[in-house]
Amino acid sequence: MKDLVTLEAFGGTGDNHILDYAARVASLEIWEIDPACEPILRRKAPTAKILITDSIAQLHRTQSRYDFIIFDNPMADYNDHKYCEHFDLFPGVFEVAADEAVLALSVVTRPTPLSRRRAPHLFNEVHLRRRREFYGTSTPDDVGFDEMARTYHRLAEAAGFHVDWWFGLERSIAHFIVMKIRRSCAAVE
């Protein structure tokens, strides 16, 4: 990890996992929309470059390329229904990915009793519609890792990338899908 140029696109206060890897990567850039989080992030990740910005808008502005990209995004629709999960980051994420990169995406497969208690806004009408469209599914409230991976493979291929490997990692409410992508030879030429 010591050579990775890293982007954490939804930094929050850095409580979830930033401290697990911040000191191990070559560089870390953190994007967070809430200015109240900035002093906390600066204290927790003092060597990181921190931008207070709309992560999705910033994705389309940045000229940087990253080896390790983490999207620990909200798990429903947000910003007055403008965005949903990490869906609006595609296909732009491929524009900021290095020729070989690892993506870690927060995902939610299905509601659980815990998620219903802690995040009652999950799976409202807007959220379900966006999940149906993004994953191309008739069961937007129950999308497994394999079904999600097929969507990310399709998106990567359309952007000139190949998915070398992927895995799903379960957490309490949201989970991660982690995938290694590589720009295809034809896309490099």
VOPAGU-2260 file (C-alpha; in pm, 1 decimal, decimal comma):
REM VOPAGU-2260
SITE   aa  ch    i         X         Y         Z
SITE  MET   A    0       0,0       0,0       0,0
SITE  LYS   A    1     296,4     232,2      48,8
SITE  ASP   A    2     295,1     333,1    -319,9
SITE  LEU   A    3     -76,7     405,0    -356,7
SITE  VAL   A    4    -209,9     749,7    -443,1
SITE  THR   A    5    -541,5     730,8    -258,8
SITE  LEU   A    6    -877,6     907,4    -276,0
SITE  GLU   A    7   -1142,5     885,8      -4,1
SITE  ALA   A    8   -1439,3    1055,2    -170,9
SITE  PHE   A    9   -1681,9    1072,6     124,8
SITE  GLY   A   10   -1457,8    1140,3     423,0
SITE  GLY   A   11   -1710,8    1227,5     690,4
SITE  THR   A   12   -1524,0    1260,4    1018,0
SITE  GLY   A   13   -1284,9     977,7     933,6
SITE  ASP   A   14   -1441,0     743,8    1188,2
SITE  ASN   A   15   -1521,5     450,7     961,8
SITE  HIS   A   16   -1190,7     329,5     819,4
SITE  ILE   A   17    -961,0     616,0     715,5
SITE  LEU   A   18    -732,0     561,9    1012,9
SITE  ASP   A   19    -694,0     196,3     911,9
SITE  TYR   A   20    -497,5     290,0     601,1
SITE  ALA   A   21    -406,0     664,6     606,9
SITE  ALA   A   22     -52,2     614,1     738,8
SITE  ARG   A   23      12,2     322,4     501,1
SITE  VAL   A   24     -44,5     491,0     163,4
SITE  ALA   A   25     187,4     720,0     -36,4
SITE  SER   A   26     -66,7    1002,6     -35,6
SITE  LEU   A   27    -426,2    1056,1      65,4
SITE  GLU   A   28    -681,2    1303,8     -65,0
SITE  ILE   A   29   -1010,0    1327,9     123,8
SITE  TRP   A   30   -1323,5    1491,3     -14,0
SITE  GLU   A   31   -1606,0    1583,2     221,1
SITE  ILE   A   32   -1899,3    1817,4     168,6
SITE  ASP   A   33   -1958,4    1915,8     533,8
SITE  PRO   A   34   -1721,7    2194,5     645,0
SITE  ALA   A   35   -1776,7    2097,4    1010,3
SITE  CYS   A   36   -1582,6    1775,6     937,9
SITE  GLU   A   37   -1268,7    1953,7     817,6
SITE  PRO   A   38   -1099,5    2020,0    1156,0
SITE  ILE   A   39   -1172,0    1663,1    1266,5
SITE  LEU   A   40   -1026,9    1520,6     943,8
SITE  ARG   A   41    -719,1    1744,3     970,6
SITE  ARG   A   42    -658,8    1617,7    1323,7
SITE  LYS   A   43    -709,3    1251,4    1230,5
SITE  ALA   A   44    -526,0    1259,3     895,0
SITE  PRO   A   45    -277,2    1548,3     925,1
SITE  THR   A   46     -82,5    1461,2     609,1
SITE  ALA   A   47    -389,4    1423,0     387,7
SITE  LYS   A   48    -501,2    1679,6     133,9
SITE  ILE   A   49    -856,0    1765,7     241,4
SITE  LEU   A   50   -1107,6    1931,4      11,8
SITE  ILE   A   51   -1445,6    2050,4     133,3
SITE  THR   A   52   -1644,5    1985,5    -179,2
SITE  ASP   A   53   -1933,4    1798,7    -334,6
SITE  SER   A   54   -1759,1    1467,3    -410,7
SITE  ILE   A   55   -1960,4    1395,2    -721,9
SITE  ALA   A   56   -1902,3    1741,8    -869,5
SITE  GLN   A   57   -1532,6    1722,7    -773,1
SITE  LEU   A   58   -1496,6    1391,3    -953,7
SITE  HIS   A   59   -1576,8    1573,1   -1278,3
SITE  ARG   A   60   -1334,9    1860,4   -1204,1
SITE  THR   A   61   -1022,6    1685,1   -1082,4
SITE  GLN   A   62    -732,5    1615,9   -1314,4
SITE  SER   A   63    -569,7    1376,6   -1065,4
SITE  ARG   A   64    -542,9     999,6   -1104,5
SITE  TYR   A   65    -566,3     757,7    -813,8
SITE  ASP   A   66    -448,5     402,3    -751,0
SITE  PHE   A   67    -688,6     334,5    -462,3
SITE  ILE   A   68   -1035,7     492,4    -465,4
SITE  ILE   A   69   -1277,3     452,7    -174,8
SITE  PHE   A   70   -1640,4     559,4    -189,8
SITE  ASP   A   71   -1797,6     526,1     154,6
SITE  ASN   A   72   -2100,6     710,0      26,5
SITE  PRO   A   73   -2443,0     751,5     185,9
SITE  MET   A   74   -2653,6     439,6     145,6
SITE  ALA   A   75   -2968,6     605,4      11,8
SITE  ASP   A   76   -3066,9     908,9    -190,1
SITE  TYR   A   77   -2924,6    1237,2     -62,4
SITE  ASN   A   78   -2870,8    1604,9    -141,8
SITE  ASP   A   79   -3246,7    1656,6    -191,7
SITE  HIS   A   80   -3273,8    1338,5    -402,3
SITE  LYS   A   81   -3007,2    1468,6    -644,6
SITE  TYR   A   82   -2773,3    1173,5    -582,4
SITE  CYS   A   83   -2816,5     813,1    -478,6
SITE  GLU   A   84   -2557,4     579,9    -325,6
SITE  HIS   A   85   -2249,7     593,0    -555,8
SITE  PHE   A   86   -2448,2     566,5    -879,1
SITE  ASP   A   87   -2371,6     922,2    -993,7
SITE  LEU   A   88   -1998,2     854,6    -971,1
SITE  PHE   A   89   -2020,0     633,4   -1279,0
SITE  PRO   A   90   -1877,1     645,1   -1537,8
SITE  GLY   A   91   -1666,8     939,3   -1408,0
SITE  VAL   A   92   -1473,2     722,9   -1163,8
SITE  PHE   A   93   -1291,6     564,8   -1456,8
SITE  GLU   A   94   -1163,9     907,9   -1563,8
SITE  VAL   A   95    -979,1     949,1   -1231,6
SITE  ALA   A   96    -858,2     590,0   -1200,7
SITE  ALA   A   97    -495,6     510,1   -1276,5
SITE  ASP   A   98    -430,2     250,4   -1546,4
SITE  GLU   A   99    -443,1      -7,0   -1265,8
SITE  ALA   A  100    -652,3      78,7    -960,9
SITE  VAL   A  101    -849,1     -67,8    -675,2
SITE  LEU   A  102   -1202,4      59,5    -614,2
SITE  ALA   A  103   -1382,2       8,3    -283,4
SITE  LEU   A  104   -1752,8      92,9    -299,5
SITE  SER   A  105   -2000,2     103,6     -12,3
SITE  VAL   A  106   -2306,5     -96,0    -110,3
SITE  VAL   A  107   -2619,7    -220,1      55,2
SITE  THR   A  108   -2754,1    -553,7     -61,5
SITE  ARG   A  109   -3086,0    -570,4     123,4
SITE  PRO   A  110   -3245,0    -417,2     431,5
SITE  THR   A  111   -3181,8    -587,6     763,0
SITE  PRO   A  112   -3354,1    -530,9    1097,8
SITE  LEU   A  113   -3048,5    -327,8    1206,8
SITE  SER   A  114   -3047,1    -115,0     891,8
SITE  ARG   A  115   -3419,6     -48,2     921,9
SITE  ARG   A  116   -3364,5      79,7    1278,9
SITE  ARG   A  117   -3050,7     282,9    1209,8
SITE  ALA   A  118   -3136,8     407,4     860,6
SITE  PRO   A  119   -3513,4     421,0     813,1
SITE  HIS   A  120   -3470,6     627,8     494,2
SITE  LEU   A  121   -3321,4     326,6     313,7
SITE  PHE   A  122   -3529,8     193,8      28,8
SITE  ASN   A  123   -3771,6     482,0      -6,1
SITE  GLU   A  124   -3943,6     520,8    -343,8
SITE  VAL   A  125   -3666,7     733,8    -500,1
SITE  HIS   A  126   -3394,7     500,7    -371,0
SITE  LEU   A  127   -3566,3     189,3    -504,7
SITE  ARG   A  128   -3622,1     350,4    -846,6
SITE  ARG   A  129   -3254,6     449,2    -872,6
SITE  ARG   A  130   -3139,3     100,9    -765,7
SITE  ARG   A  131   -3374,5     -59,4   -1020,8
SITE  GLU   A  132   -3227,8     159,0   -1297,3
SITE  PHE   A  133   -2861,0     130,9   -1195,3
SITE  TYR   A  134   -2850,6    -244,6   -1137,9
SITE  GLY   A  135   -3111,2    -326,5   -1405,7
SITE  THR   A  136   -3306,7    -538,4   -1160,1
SITE  SER   A  137   -3668,0    -612,6   -1081,7
SITE  THR   A  138   -3577,9    -663,3    -713,3
SITE  PRO   A  139   -3406,4    -336,3    -612,6
SITE  ASP   A  140   -3448,2    -413,7    -242,5
SITE  ASP   A  141   -3249,6    -737,9    -275,8
SITE  VAL   A  142   -2938,2    -710,7    -493,7
SITE  GLY   A  143   -2663,0    -957,5    -411,0
SITE  PHE   A  144   -2289,9    -912,2    -456,4
SITE  ASP   A  145   -2282,4   -1121,5    -776,2
SITE  GLU   A  146   -2557,4    -915,5    -938,8
SITE  MET   A  147   -2382,1    -593,1    -836,9
SITE  ALA   A  148   -2049,7    -719,6    -969,7
SITE  ARG   A  149   -2205,9    -785,1   -1310,7
SITE  THR   A  150   -2311,9    -419,1   -1324,2
SITE  TYR   A  151   -1963,4    -294,6   -1230,8
SITE  HIS   A  152   -1802,8    -530,0   -1484,9
SITE  ARG   A  153   -2032,3    -393,0   -1755,0
SITE  LEU   A  154   -1956,8     -31,1   -1657,9
SITE  ALA   A  155   -1581,6     -99,3   -1647,5
SITE  GLU   A  156   -1582,3    -266,4   -1988,1
SITE  ALA   A  157   -1777,7      26,3   -2138,3
SITE  ALA   A  158   -1511,7     264,7   -2001,8
SITE  GLY   A  159   -1222,0      61,3   -2140,5
SITE  PHE   A  160   -1130,9    -124,1   -1820,8
SITE  HIS   A  161   -1118,2    -489,2   -1725,2
SITE  VAL   A  162   -1203,4    -615,5   -1375,3
SITE  ASP   A  163    -915,8    -845,0   -1273,7
SITE  TRP   A  164   -1078,3    -955,9    -946,4
SITE  TRP   A  165   -1343,1    -850,8    -698,1
SITE  PHE   A  166   -1486,7    -952,5    -362,7
SITE  GLY   A  167   -1769,9    -849,1    -132,6
SITE  LEU   A  168   -1703,8    -762,3     229,9
SITE  GLU   A  169   -1995,1    -761,2     472,4
SITE  ARG   A  170   -2021,5    -495,8     742,2
SITE  SER   A  171   -2308,3    -406,5     976,1
SITE  ILE   A  172   -2546,8    -208,9     751,8
SITE  ALA   A  173   -2351,6    -127,5     439,2
SITE  HIS   A  174   -2097,6    -356,7     281,1
SITE  PHE   A  175   -1803,5    -305,7      47,5
SITE  ILE   A  176   -1741,4    -434,7    -299,3
SITE  VAL   A  177   -1370,2    -414,1    -372,0
SITE  MET   A  178   -1243,4    -458,8    -725,8
SITE  LYS   A  179    -912,8    -433,5    -907,7
SITE  ILE   A  180    -951,9    -266,2   -1245,1
SITE  ARG   A  181    -703,3    -240,5   -1528,6
SITE  ARG   A  182    -723,6     -22,3   -1836,5
SITE  SER   A  183    -749,7    -247,3   -2141,5
SITE  CYS   A  184    -469,2    -235,6   -2396,6
SITE  ALA   A  185    -697,7     -89,1   -2662,0
SITE  ALA   A  186    -795,1     196,4   -2427,8
SITE  VAL   A  187    -427,8     283,4   -2359,2
SITE  GLU   A  188    -333,0     320,2   -2728,9
